[in-house]
Amino acid sequence: MRNISSSTFVSLDGVVNHMDKWHFDYIDDQSDALALEQLRAADAMLMGRKTYEVYAGAWPGRDSEYAEAINAIPKYVASKTLTEPSWHNTTVLDGDLVEEVRKLGAQNGASILMHGYGPVAKTLLRADLLTELHLWVHPHLAGVGDEGDLLIEQGLNKKFRLTANRTLDSGVVVLTLRNPDA
């Protein structure tokens, strides 16, 4: 089974959305290099519809090493509403999410990378299909959001094993955590 890894930014108070309030001051050459390293370690991306729409509106047409890599990689979008993906190399997974991802994971290849930590990641975590979390913990209290914007979710109880950590010059700490049940 291929690794399925979620790489997500999170504030000190557990917020994974509203990044305009707490994330963008921490982007630098070092974080860009690590993001590219993670992307290059994968041979596919998996995302929910909301992430897809943001990315499909942002990455095509950009000119950078990262943009070239993210535009070229095969992308899988979990969605019941998206029917005509406009971003190059995108496939919509419109069947049962767990079943579709189980099939993807059974294929030969490198890891599958997810960005963000929304309903798709939480569903896969519950089904023990999400192998790894890369949490980019920012030294910043966001002070915004509601339950849907948080890393935590009521009833989602999983134990992880810390396999690596890396502190960036900006103060962001990237924790790599392994799901022992996946």
PyMOL CGO cylinders between C-alpha atoms (Angstrom):
from pymol import cmd
from pymol.cgo import CYLINDER

trace = [
    CYLINDER, 0.00, 0.00, 0.00, 1.32, 3.43, -0.95, 0.3, 1, 1, 1, 1, 1, 1,
    CYLINDER, 1.32, 3.43, -0.95, 1.78, 6.07, 1.72, 0.3, 1, 1, 1, 1, 1, 1,
    CYLINDER, 1.78, 6.07, 1.72, -0.88, 8.76, 1.77, 0.3, 1, 1, 1, 1, 1, 1,
    CYLINDER, -0.88, 8.76, 1.77, 0.50, 11.84, 3.50, 0.3, 1, 1, 1, 1, 1, 1,
    CYLINDER, 0.50, 11.84, 3.50, -1.28, 15.01, 4.49, 0.3, 1, 1, 1, 1, 1, 1,
    CYLINDER, -1.28, 15.01, 4.49, 0.87, 18.12, 4.68, 0.3, 1, 1, 1, 1, 1, 1,
    CYLINDER, 0.87, 18.12, 4.68, -0.92, 20.96, 6.39, 0.3, 1, 1, 1, 1, 1, 1,
    CYLINDER, -0.92, 20.96, 6.39, -0.26, 24.29, 7.99, 0.3, 1, 1, 1, 1, 1, 1,
    CYLINDER, -0.26, 24.29, 7.99, -1.64, 24.78, 11.49, 0.3, 1, 1, 1, 1, 1, 1,
    CYLINDER, -1.64, 24.78, 11.49, -1.55, 27.65, 13.96, 0.3, 1, 1, 1, 1, 1, 1,
    CYLINDER, -1.55, 27.65, 13.96, -0.70, 27.19, 17.64, 0.3, 1, 1, 1, 1, 1, 1,
    CYLINDER, -0.70, 27.19, 17.64, -4.41, 27.18, 18.48, 0.3, 1, 1, 1, 1, 1, 1,
    CYLINDER, -4.41, 27.18, 18.48, -5.15, 24.43, 15.95, 0.3, 1, 1, 1, 1, 1, 1,
    CYLINDER, -5.15, 24.43, 15.95, -6.58, 26.52, 13.10, 0.3, 1, 1, 1, 1, 1, 1,
    CYLINDER, -6.58, 26.52, 13.10, -6.03, 25.08, 9.61, 0.3, 1, 1, 1, 1, 1, 1,
    CYLINDER, -6.03, 25.08, 9.61, -8.03, 27.71, 7.67, 0.3, 1, 1, 1, 1, 1, 1,
    CYLINDER, -8.03, 27.71, 7.67, -8.03, 31.53, 7.61, 0.3, 1, 1, 1, 1, 1, 1,
    CYLINDER, -8.03, 31.53, 7.61, -4.36, 31.45, 6.62, 0.3, 1, 1, 1, 1, 1, 1,
    CYLINDER, -4.36, 31.45, 6.62, -4.46, 35.12, 5.72, 0.3, 1, 1, 1, 1, 1, 1,
    CYLINDER, -4.46, 35.12, 5.72, -4.51, 35.82, 9.48, 0.3, 1, 1, 1, 1, 1, 1,
    CYLINDER, -4.51, 35.82, 9.48, -1.50, 33.74, 10.50, 0.3, 1, 1, 1, 1, 1, 1,
    CYLINDER, -1.50, 33.74, 10.50, 0.39, 31.85, 7.75, 0.3, 1, 1, 1, 1, 1, 1,
    CYLINDER, 0.39, 31.85, 7.75, 1.80, 34.07, 5.01, 0.3, 1, 1, 1, 1, 1, 1,
    CYLINDER, 1.80, 34.07, 5.01, 4.42, 35.87, 7.13, 0.3, 1, 1, 1, 1, 1, 1,
    CYLINDER, 4.42, 35.87, 7.13, 6.20, 32.51, 7.49, 0.3, 1, 1, 1, 1, 1, 1,
    CYLINDER, 6.20, 32.51, 7.49, 6.76, 31.76, 3.81, 0.3, 1, 1, 1, 1, 1, 1,
    CYLINDER, 6.76, 31.76, 3.81, 10.42, 31.95, 2.81, 0.3, 1, 1, 1, 1, 1, 1,
    CYLINDER, 10.42, 31.95, 2.81, 13.00, 30.14, 0.68, 0.3, 1, 1, 1, 1, 1, 1,
    CYLINDER, 13.00, 30.14, 0.68, 13.41, 27.44, 3.31, 0.3, 1, 1, 1, 1, 1, 1,
    CYLINDER, 13.41, 27.44, 3.31, 9.68, 26.63, 3.54, 0.3, 1, 1, 1, 1, 1, 1,
    CYLINDER, 9.68, 26.63, 3.54, 9.41, 26.74, -0.26, 0.3, 1, 1, 1, 1, 1, 1,
    CYLINDER, 9.41, 26.74, -0.26, 12.27, 24.24, -0.57, 0.3, 1, 1, 1, 1, 1, 1,
    CYLINDER, 12.27, 24.24, -0.57, 10.67, 21.85, 1.92, 0.3, 1, 1, 1, 1, 1, 1,
    CYLINDER, 10.67, 21.85, 1.92, 7.29, 22.08, 0.16, 0.3, 1, 1, 1, 1, 1, 1,
    CYLINDER, 7.29, 22.08, 0.16, 8.99, 21.26, -3.15, 0.3, 1, 1, 1, 1, 1, 1,
    CYLINDER, 8.99, 21.26, -3.15, 10.84, 18.36, -1.52, 0.3, 1, 1, 1, 1, 1, 1,
    CYLINDER, 10.84, 18.36, -1.52, 7.53, 16.93, -0.25, 0.3, 1, 1, 1, 1, 1, 1,
    CYLINDER, 7.53, 16.93, -0.25, 5.87, 17.37, -3.63, 0.3, 1, 1, 1, 1, 1, 1,
    CYLINDER, 5.87, 17.37, -3.63, 8.74, 15.69, -5.47, 0.3, 1, 1, 1, 1, 1, 1,
    CYLINDER, 8.74, 15.69, -5.47, 8.63, 12.70, -3.09, 0.3, 1, 1, 1, 1, 1, 1,
    CYLINDER, 8.63, 12.70, -3.09, 5.09, 11.98, -4.32, 0.3, 1, 1, 1, 1, 1, 1,
    CYLINDER, 5.09, 11.98, -4.32, 3.84, 10.92, -7.71, 0.3, 1, 1, 1, 1, 1, 1,
    CYLINDER, 3.84, 10.92, -7.71, 0.23, 11.99, -7.19, 0.3, 1, 1, 1, 1, 1, 1,
    CYLINDER, 0.23, 11.99, -7.19, -1.81, 14.51, -5.21, 0.3, 1, 1, 1, 1, 1, 1,
    CYLINDER, -1.81, 14.51, -5.21, -5.18, 14.00, -3.55, 0.3, 1, 1, 1, 1, 1, 1,
    CYLINDER, -5.18, 14.00, -3.55, -7.43, 16.84, -2.47, 0.3, 1, 1, 1, 1, 1, 1,
    CYLINDER, -7.43, 16.84, -2.47, -10.97, 17.83, -1.71, 0.3, 1, 1, 1, 1, 1, 1,
    CYLINDER, -10.97, 17.83, -1.71, -13.00, 20.08, -3.98, 0.3, 1, 1, 1, 1, 1, 1,
    CYLINDER, -13.00, 20.08, -3.98, -12.37, 23.29, -2.01, 0.3, 1, 1, 1, 1, 1, 1,
    CYLINDER, -12.37, 23.29, -2.01, -8.59, 22.85, -2.07, 0.3, 1, 1, 1, 1, 1, 1,
    CYLINDER, -8.59, 22.85, -2.07, -8.78, 21.89, -5.73, 0.3, 1, 1, 1, 1, 1, 1,
    CYLINDER, -8.78, 21.89, -5.73, -10.69, 25.06, -6.62, 0.3, 1, 1, 1, 1, 1, 1,
    CYLINDER, -10.69, 25.06, -6.62, -8.18, 27.27, -4.82, 0.3, 1, 1, 1, 1, 1, 1,
    CYLINDER, -8.18, 27.27, -4.82, -5.21, 25.50, -6.40, 0.3, 1, 1, 1, 1, 1, 1,
    CYLINDER, -5.21, 25.50, -6.40, -6.74, 25.30, -9.89, 0.3, 1, 1, 1, 1, 1, 1,
    CYLINDER, -6.74, 25.30, -9.89, -7.27, 29.05, -9.74, 0.3, 1, 1, 1, 1, 1, 1,
    CYLINDER, -7.27, 29.05, -9.74, -3.76, 29.76, -8.47, 0.3, 1, 1, 1, 1, 1, 1,
    CYLINDER, -3.76, 29.76, -8.47, -1.15, 27.41, -9.98, 0.3, 1, 1, 1, 1, 1, 1,
    CYLINDER, -1.15, 27.41, -9.98, -1.78, 27.17, -13.72, 0.3, 1, 1, 1, 1, 1, 1,
    CYLINDER, -1.78, 27.17, -13.72, 0.11, 29.94, -15.46, 0.3, 1, 1, 1, 1, 1, 1,
    CYLINDER, 0.11, 29.94, -15.46, 2.60, 30.52, -12.65, 0.3, 1, 1, 1, 1, 1, 1,
    CYLINDER, 2.60, 30.52, -12.65, 6.27, 30.24, -13.51, 0.3, 1, 1, 1, 1, 1, 1,
    CYLINDER, 6.27, 30.24, -13.51, 8.41, 28.60, -10.86, 0.3, 1, 1, 1, 1, 1, 1,
    CYLINDER, 8.41, 28.60, -10.86, 9.97, 25.24, -10.13, 0.3, 1, 1, 1, 1, 1, 1,
    CYLINDER, 9.97, 25.24, -10.13, 7.15, 24.45, -7.68, 0.3, 1, 1, 1, 1, 1, 1,
    CYLINDER, 7.15, 24.45, -7.68, 4.44, 25.55, -10.11, 0.3, 1, 1, 1, 1, 1, 1,
    CYLINDER, 4.44, 25.55, -10.11, 5.92, 23.37, -12.83, 0.3, 1, 1, 1, 1, 1, 1,
    CYLINDER, 5.92, 23.37, -12.83, 5.92, 20.34, -10.49, 0.3, 1, 1, 1, 1, 1, 1,
    CYLINDER, 5.92, 20.34, -10.49, 2.41, 20.84, -9.10, 0.3, 1, 1, 1, 1, 1, 1,
    CYLINDER, 2.41, 20.84, -9.10, 0.94, 21.50, -12.53, 0.3, 1, 1, 1, 1, 1, 1,
    CYLINDER, 0.94, 21.50, -12.53, 2.52, 18.32, -13.95, 0.3, 1, 1, 1, 1, 1, 1,
    CYLINDER, 2.52, 18.32, -13.95, 1.72, 15.85, -11.16, 0.3, 1, 1, 1, 1, 1, 1,
    CYLINDER, 1.72, 15.85, -11.16, -1.43, 13.70, -11.50, 0.3, 1, 1, 1, 1, 1, 1,
    CYLINDER, -1.43, 13.70, -11.50, -4.16, 15.11, -9.28, 0.3, 1, 1, 1, 1, 1, 1,
    CYLINDER, -4.16, 15.11, -9.28, -7.16, 13.30, -7.79, 0.3, 1, 1, 1, 1, 1, 1,
    CYLINDER, -7.16, 13.30, -7.79, -10.08, 15.32, -6.45, 0.3, 1, 1, 1, 1, 1, 1,
    CYLINDER, -10.08, 15.32, -6.45, -12.69, 13.85, -4.13, 0.3, 1, 1, 1, 1, 1, 1,
    CYLINDER, -12.69, 13.85, -4.13, -15.96, 15.51, -5.13, 0.3, 1, 1, 1, 1, 1, 1,
    CYLINDER, -15.96, 15.51, -5.13, -19.61, 14.73, -5.77, 0.3, 1, 1, 1, 1, 1, 1,
    CYLINDER, -19.61, 14.73, -5.77, -20.16, 18.10, -7.46, 0.3, 1, 1, 1, 1, 1, 1,
    CYLINDER, -20.16, 18.10, -7.46, -17.10, 18.72, -9.66, 0.3, 1, 1, 1, 1, 1, 1,
    CYLINDER, -17.10, 18.72, -9.66, -17.74, 17.25, -13.09, 0.3, 1, 1, 1, 1, 1, 1,
    CYLINDER, -17.74, 17.25, -13.09, -15.43, 19.11, -15.49, 0.3, 1, 1, 1, 1, 1, 1,
    CYLINDER, -15.43, 19.11, -15.49, -12.00, 19.67, -13.90, 0.3, 1, 1, 1, 1, 1, 1,
    CYLINDER, -12.00, 19.67, -13.90, -10.15, 22.43, -15.68, 0.3, 1, 1, 1, 1, 1, 1,
    CYLINDER, -10.15, 22.43, -15.68, -6.68, 21.86, -14.24, 0.3, 1, 1, 1, 1, 1, 1,
    CYLINDER, -6.68, 21.86, -14.24, -4.36, 19.70, -16.36, 0.3, 1, 1, 1, 1, 1, 1,
    CYLINDER, -4.36, 19.70, -16.36, -3.92, 16.07, -15.30, 0.3, 1, 1, 1, 1, 1, 1,
    CYLINDER, -3.92, 16.07, -15.30, -6.90, 15.97, -12.89, 0.3, 1, 1, 1, 1, 1, 1,
    CYLINDER, -6.90, 15.97, -12.89, -9.19, 13.02, -12.23, 0.3, 1, 1, 1, 1, 1, 1,
    CYLINDER, -9.19, 13.02, -12.23, -12.38, 13.36, -10.18, 0.3, 1, 1, 1, 1, 1, 1,
    CYLINDER, -12.38, 13.36, -10.18, -13.10, 10.64, -7.63, 0.3, 1, 1, 1, 1, 1, 1,
    CYLINDER, -13.10, 10.64, -7.63, -16.89, 10.76, -7.45, 0.3, 1, 1, 1, 1, 1, 1,
    CYLINDER, -16.89, 10.76, -7.45, -17.55, 7.30, -5.98, 0.3, 1, 1, 1, 1, 1, 1,
    CYLINDER, -17.55, 7.30, -5.98, -17.18, 6.19, -2.39, 0.3, 1, 1, 1, 1, 1, 1,
    CYLINDER, -17.18, 6.19, -2.39, -14.16, 8.11, -1.07, 0.3, 1, 1, 1, 1, 1, 1,
    CYLINDER, -14.16, 8.11, -1.07, -12.72, 5.31, 1.06, 0.3, 1, 1, 1, 1, 1, 1,
    CYLINDER, -12.72, 5.31, 1.06, -13.12, 2.73, -1.71, 0.3, 1, 1, 1, 1, 1, 1,
    CYLINDER, -13.12, 2.73, -1.71, -11.64, 5.03, -4.38, 0.3, 1, 1, 1, 1, 1, 1,
    CYLINDER, -11.64, 5.03, -4.38, -8.63, 5.94, -2.24, 0.3, 1, 1, 1, 1, 1, 1,
    CYLINDER, -8.63, 5.94, -2.24, -8.08, 2.33, -1.25, 0.3, 1, 1, 1, 1, 1, 1,
    CYLINDER, -8.08, 2.33, -1.25, -7.82, 1.53, -4.99, 0.3, 1, 1, 1, 1, 1, 1,
    CYLINDER, -7.82, 1.53, -4.99, -5.36, 4.41, -5.53, 0.3, 1, 1, 1, 1, 1, 1,
    CYLINDER, -5.36, 4.41, -5.53, -3.28, 3.28, -2.58, 0.3, 1, 1, 1, 1, 1, 1,
    CYLINDER, -3.28, 3.28, -2.58, -3.11, -0.27, -3.95, 0.3, 1, 1, 1, 1, 1, 1,
    CYLINDER, -3.11, -0.27, -3.95, -1.55, 0.91, -7.22, 0.3, 1, 1, 1, 1, 1, 1,
    CYLINDER, -1.55, 0.91, -7.22, 2.21, 0.84, -7.69, 0.3, 1, 1, 1, 1, 1, 1,
    CYLINDER, 2.21, 0.84, -7.69, 3.95, 4.13, -7.20, 0.3, 1, 1, 1, 1, 1, 1,
    CYLINDER, 3.95, 4.13, -7.20, 5.44, 6.58, -4.77, 0.3, 1, 1, 1, 1, 1, 1,
    CYLINDER, 5.44, 6.58, -4.77, 3.44, 8.30, -2.05, 0.3, 1, 1, 1, 1, 1, 1,
    CYLINDER, 3.44, 8.30, -2.05, 0.28, 10.31, -2.56, 0.3, 1, 1, 1, 1, 1, 1,
    CYLINDER, 0.28, 10.31, -2.56, 0.42, 13.83, -1.13, 0.3, 1, 1, 1, 1, 1, 1,
    CYLINDER, 0.42, 13.83, -1.13, -2.52, 15.76, 0.26, 0.3, 1, 1, 1, 1, 1, 1,
    CYLINDER, -2.52, 15.76, 0.26, -2.49, 19.43, 1.14, 0.3, 1, 1, 1, 1, 1, 1,
    CYLINDER, -2.49, 19.43, 1.14, -4.78, 20.60, 3.87, 0.3, 1, 1, 1, 1, 1, 1,
    CYLINDER, -4.78, 20.60, 3.87, -6.69, 18.81, 6.56, 0.3, 1, 1, 1, 1, 1, 1,
    CYLINDER, -6.69, 18.81, 6.56, -10.39, 18.98, 5.87, 0.3, 1, 1, 1, 1, 1, 1,
    CYLINDER, -10.39, 18.98, 5.87, -13.20, 16.45, 5.50, 0.3, 1, 1, 1, 1, 1, 1,
    CYLINDER, -13.20, 16.45, 5.50, -11.30, 14.26, 3.03, 0.3, 1, 1, 1, 1, 1, 1,
    CYLINDER, -11.30, 14.26, 3.03, -8.26, 13.88, 5.31, 0.3, 1, 1, 1, 1, 1, 1,
    CYLINDER, -8.26, 13.88, 5.31, -10.43, 13.24, 8.36, 0.3, 1, 1, 1, 1, 1, 1,
    CYLINDER, -10.43, 13.24, 8.36, -12.45, 10.59, 6.51, 0.3, 1, 1, 1, 1, 1, 1,
    CYLINDER, -12.45, 10.59, 6.51, -9.26, 8.86, 5.39, 0.3, 1, 1, 1, 1, 1, 1,
    CYLINDER, -9.26, 8.86, 5.39, -7.85, 9.04, 8.90, 0.3, 1, 1, 1, 1, 1, 1,
    CYLINDER, -7.85, 9.04, 8.90, -10.96, 7.37, 10.31, 0.3, 1, 1, 1, 1, 1, 1,
    CYLINDER, -10.96, 7.37, 10.31, -10.58, 4.59, 7.70, 0.3, 1, 1, 1, 1, 1, 1,
    CYLINDER, -10.58, 4.59, 7.70, -6.85, 4.22, 8.53, 0.3, 1, 1, 1, 1, 1, 1,
    CYLINDER, -6.85, 4.22, 8.53, -5.88, 5.18, 4.99, 0.3, 1, 1, 1, 1, 1, 1,
    CYLINDER, -5.88, 5.18, 4.99, -4.03, 8.36, 5.95, 0.3, 1, 1, 1, 1, 1, 1,
    CYLINDER, -4.03, 8.36, 5.95, -0.54, 7.09, 6.69, 0.3, 1, 1, 1, 1, 1, 1,
    CYLINDER, -0.54, 7.09, 6.69, 1.28, 10.23, 7.69, 0.3, 1, 1, 1, 1, 1, 1,
    CYLINDER, 1.28, 10.23, 7.69, 0.73, 13.79, 8.84, 0.3, 1, 1, 1, 1, 1, 1,
    CYLINDER, 0.73, 13.79, 8.84, 3.22, 16.58, 8.20, 0.3, 1, 1, 1, 1, 1, 1,
    CYLINDER, 3.22, 16.58, 8.20, 2.03, 19.35, 10.50, 0.3, 1, 1, 1, 1, 1, 1,
    CYLINDER, 2.03, 19.35, 10.50, 3.65, 22.71, 9.86, 0.3, 1, 1, 1, 1, 1, 1,
    CYLINDER, 3.65, 22.71, 9.86, 3.05, 24.25, 13.31, 0.3, 1, 1, 1, 1, 1, 1,
    CYLINDER, 3.05, 24.25, 13.31, 3.31, 28.03, 13.12, 0.3, 1, 1, 1, 1, 1, 1,
    CYLINDER, 3.31, 28.03, 13.12, 4.37, 30.06, 16.17, 0.3, 1, 1, 1, 1, 1, 1,
    CYLINDER, 4.37, 30.06, 16.17, 1.20, 32.13, 15.90, 0.3, 1, 1, 1, 1, 1, 1,
    CYLINDER, 1.20, 32.13, 15.90, -2.19, 32.10, 17.63, 0.3, 1, 1, 1, 1, 1, 1,
    CYLINDER, -2.19, 32.10, 17.63, -4.76, 32.63, 14.88, 0.3, 1, 1, 1, 1, 1, 1,
    CYLINDER, -4.76, 32.63, 14.88, -7.62, 33.57, 17.20, 0.3, 1, 1, 1, 1, 1, 1,
    CYLINDER, -7.62, 33.57, 17.20, -10.21, 32.84, 14.50, 0.3, 1, 1, 1, 1, 1, 1,
    CYLINDER, -10.21, 32.84, 14.50, -12.34, 30.01, 13.25, 0.3, 1, 1, 1, 1, 1, 1,
    CYLINDER, -12.34, 30.01, 13.25, -14.93, 27.57, 14.41, 0.3, 1, 1, 1, 1, 1, 1,
    CYLINDER, -14.93, 27.57, 14.41, -15.00, 23.77, 14.75, 0.3, 1, 1, 1, 1, 1, 1,
    CYLINDER, -15.00, 23.77, 14.75, -14.72, 23.17, 10.98, 0.3, 1, 1, 1, 1, 1, 1,
    CYLINDER, -14.72, 23.17, 10.98, -11.57, 25.28, 10.85, 0.3, 1, 1, 1, 1, 1, 1,
    CYLINDER, -11.57, 25.28, 10.85, -9.70, 23.28, 13.47, 0.3, 1, 1, 1, 1, 1, 1,
    CYLINDER, -9.70, 23.28, 13.47, -7.28, 20.38, 13.32, 0.3, 1, 1, 1, 1, 1, 1,
    CYLINDER, -7.28, 20.38, 13.32, -9.32, 18.59, 15.96, 0.3, 1, 1, 1, 1, 1, 1,
    CYLINDER, -9.32, 18.59, 15.96, -12.72, 17.05, 15.37, 0.3, 1, 1, 1, 1, 1, 1,
    CYLINDER, -12.72, 17.05, 15.37, -15.05, 15.70, 18.01, 0.3, 1, 1, 1, 1, 1, 1,
    CYLINDER, -15.05, 15.70, 18.01, -14.78, 11.91, 18.21, 0.3, 1, 1, 1, 1, 1, 1,
    CYLINDER, -14.78, 11.91, 18.21, -11.65, 11.63, 16.07, 0.3, 1, 1, 1, 1, 1, 1,
    CYLINDER, -11.65, 11.63, 16.07, -9.22, 9.91, 18.41, 0.3, 1, 1, 1, 1, 1, 1,
    CYLINDER, -9.22, 9.91, 18.41, -5.99, 8.55, 16.90, 0.3, 1, 1, 1, 1, 1, 1,
    CYLINDER, -5.99, 8.55, 16.90, -2.56, 7.90, 18.33, 0.3, 1, 1, 1, 1, 1, 1,
    CYLINDER, -2.56, 7.90, 18.33, 0.44, 8.80, 16.15, 0.3, 1, 1, 1, 1, 1, 1,
    CYLINDER, 0.44, 8.80, 16.15, 4.14, 8.12, 16.34, 0.3, 1, 1, 1, 1, 1, 1,
    CYLINDER, 4.14, 8.12, 16.34, 6.52, 11.06, 15.86, 0.3, 1, 1, 1, 1, 1, 1,
    CYLINDER, 6.52, 11.06, 15.86, 9.03, 10.02, 13.20, 0.3, 1, 1, 1, 1, 1, 1,
    CYLINDER, 9.03, 10.02, 13.20, 10.74, 13.34, 12.47, 0.3, 1, 1, 1, 1, 1, 1,
    CYLINDER, 10.74, 13.34, 12.47, 10.72, 17.02, 13.34, 0.3, 1, 1, 1, 1, 1, 1,
    CYLINDER, 10.72, 17.02, 13.34, 12.34, 19.97, 11.71, 0.3, 1, 1, 1, 1, 1, 1,
    CYLINDER, 12.34, 19.97, 11.71, 12.50, 23.57, 12.91, 0.3, 1, 1, 1, 1, 1, 1,
    CYLINDER, 12.50, 23.57, 12.91, 12.64, 26.18, 10.17, 0.3, 1, 1, 1, 1, 1, 1,
    CYLINDER, 12.64, 26.18, 10.17, 14.41, 29.51, 10.64, 0.3, 1, 1, 1, 1, 1, 1,
    CYLINDER, 14.41, 29.51, 10.64, 11.00, 31.22, 10.72, 0.3, 1, 1, 1, 1, 1, 1,
    CYLINDER, 11.00, 31.22, 10.72, 10.07, 29.31, 13.87, 0.3, 1, 1, 1, 1, 1, 1,
    CYLINDER, 10.07, 29.31, 13.87, 7.70, 26.93, 12.09, 0.3, 1, 1, 1, 1, 1, 1,
    CYLINDER, 7.70, 26.93, 12.09, 8.14, 23.38, 13.37, 0.3, 1, 1, 1, 1, 1, 1,
    CYLINDER, 8.14, 23.38, 13.37, 7.31, 20.60, 10.94, 0.3, 1, 1, 1, 1, 1, 1,
    CYLINDER, 7.31, 20.60, 10.94, 6.24, 17.45, 12.76, 0.3, 1, 1, 1, 1, 1, 1,
    CYLINDER, 6.24, 17.45, 12.76, 6.08, 14.19, 10.81, 0.3, 1, 1, 1, 1, 1, 1,
    CYLINDER, 6.08, 14.19, 10.81, 3.70, 11.79, 12.50, 0.3, 1, 1, 1, 1, 1, 1,
    CYLINDER, 3.70, 11.79, 12.50, 2.95, 8.22, 11.45, 0.3, 1, 1, 1, 1, 1, 1,
    CYLINDER, 2.95, 8.22, 11.45, -0.43, 6.52, 11.87, 0.3, 1, 1, 1, 1, 1, 1,
    CYLINDER, -0.43, 6.52, 11.87, 0.51, 3.06, 13.22, 0.3, 1, 1, 1, 1, 1, 1,
    CYLINDER, 0.51, 3.06, 13.22, -2.90, 1.68, 12.17, 0.3, 1, 1, 1, 1, 1, 1,
    CYLINDER, -2.90, 1.68, 12.17, -2.51, 2.58, 8.50, 0.3, 1, 1, 1, 1, 1, 1,
]
cmd.load_cgo(trace, "trace")
